[in-house]
Amino acid sequence: MQELLTQRWERLDVSMQLAARMVERLYLGEHAGHAFPAEDNTPGVASSLHRDLSGKTLAIYSLMEGAARRGKEALRQLYPGLRVELNHDHVATSALVNLAEKADYFVFASGSSKHQAFYTVSEYRKEIIYPSGKGASSIISAFVEALD
């Protein structure tokens, strides 16, 4: 699989490249062999991946805690100054209400959620980012696309 990804690397969108790097680190450890091409950090490139989000807060709601944690770590690597808060409450808690009110961005993984949490978040926010799936790559993709 690694060879196939490397051969078609330029065809992958940024979120897929990031997911491949995450899987590499997950299975080979933090000091993996870096089998994939280096990240393009070309100065002057105006894309959502080169935005300075220092001081901003992203809330991620998902009942799949592992996926949310992996998404958080990946997004913190992409946007070093971004603060990422996770929530997986089943009902309207004060922590969930506070995040819905205060976060600059809110990713709500509706594929793995509780109705009561959705009602709470949608009551306090108009702008909600909905990933297409339940996993970390969907969370990452949805956030990056929302920034465009």
N, C-alpha and C positions, 0 to 999 in steps of 0.2 A: 504494500500500500504506500509506503514511504517513497518508493521509487516512482510510482505513478503520480503521486502528488508533486514531486520534484519536477517531473517532466512537464506537467501542466500548470506549474506554479503561477505563471503570468495570467492564466485564464481564471484563476480563483479570485473571488472578491476578497476584500480586506478581512471580513469577518471569518471567512473560511480559512484564510491563511493564519489568522490568529487562533482559530480552533485547532488547526494542525499543530501549531507550536505548543498549545496548551496540552494536547494529547501527548506530544513528545516529552514534555516535562513531567506529566503525570506518570507515564510509564517508565521513563528513563531517569527520572530525578531532575532536580533543579539544575544540575550541571550536565545536562544531556549534551550529546555530540553536535548539536546545532546542524542537523542534516539539511535544513531548509535554507534558502537564500536569506541574506541579512535583510532586516527591515529597512525600507527606504525612508530615511529622515532628511530628505532633500530640503534645505532651507528655502523659504519662499513659496512652498507648495501650499496653496490655500484649500485645504480640505478639512472635513470634520475631524479627521484623525490628528490634525495638527493644531487644534484649538486649545487655547489655554482656559481650562475650567477651574482654575485655582479659586478657592473660596465658595465654589458651588457644591450643592448636595444633591446626590441621586439616591432615591429610595427604590429598592427592589423588593416587590412582594411576590413570593412564591412559596408554595408548600414543599417544593423540592429543594430542601436546604442545601444539598451538595451542589446542585446546578447554580443556585443563587450565589453560593460562596465562590465557585469557579468564575462565574460572571463578574463578581465583585473584584476578584484578584486581577482578572484580565483587563477590566476597565480602569482599574487603578494604575496598571502598567501603561495603558494607552494614554491616560490623562492623569499624570502624577499629582496634580493639585486637587483633583476631584475627591470629595468625601463621599463614600458610599455606605449607606445604611441598609440593613436587611430586616425584613419582617416576614413572619410566617404565622401570624395569629389567625385563629379560626373565627373570631368574633371581633366586634368593635371594641378595641382596647384603647386606652389613652395613648399608648405608644403609637398605634396605627393612626389614630386621629392626628396626633402631633406630626407624624411624618407626612401625612396627606396635606396638612396645612402649610408646613414649613419647607418641604423639599423643593428645590428648583426644578427637578425632573422626577417623574414617577413612572417606573416600569412595573406594570401589573401583569404577571403571567397568568392570564385567565384560564389557561389549559390546566393549571394545577392551583385552584383557588376555592375558597368558600364563598357562597353567596353573601353572607353577612359582611365579609371583608370587602367585597366589591361594592355593596351598597354604601358602606362607610366611606370608602375612598372616593367614589363618584359623587357623593354628597359634598365633599370638601374640595374637589378638584374638577376643573373642566378639561385640562390637558393631561391626558394619561397616555402612556406609550404601551401598546399591546404587542408583545412578541407573537410570532406565528406559531411557535411551539413551546415546549416546556423546558428545554435544555439551555445550557449556558450559551451556546452559539446563537440561539434565537434571541436571548436577552441582549447579547452584545450587538448583534445585527440590528435589532430594533432600535437600540439607543443610538448607534452610529448613524443610522438612516434618519432618525428624528432630528439629528443635529444639522443635517444637510439643508 
